[in-house]
Amino acid sequence: MSELVQREEIVPKPYIEKERYKCPFYGFYGNARMGGLIDQEGNQCALITNSYSPCKMETCGIKPDLRMCVFNTKENREIFSRMKEMRIFPKEFTPPNTDDWKGITLGQWVKYLTSL
């Protein structure tokens, strides 16, 4: 996951605490209209884009962790490294009473997850 983090990433504080796994793509789906990854709050893998798909690790009874995922290939790590500025919308970071939140970067999200 280190290829997704820039040292200067500042991680905002979440508004609520929520259990998360060590995979930045777990529980999210891609949304072209919003231009990023949207929190689905359940077992979904954002890396499988052709349809809804649950995390293969979790369906096998393993805690989701990108470091051990079958999608963590050399080719995909190169793609991930170019995704640092992609916007992601985790529920716990959504400010209360707002309709116009721009999300956080994938790099910030990864830095937050690695700090857990």
Secondary structure, 3 states (H helix, E strand, C coil): CHHHCCCCCCCCCCCCCCCCCECCCECEEEECCCCEEEECCCCCECCCCCCCCCCHHHHCCCCCEHHHCCCCCHHHHHHHHCCCCCEEECHHHCCCCCCCCCCEEHHHHHHHHHCC
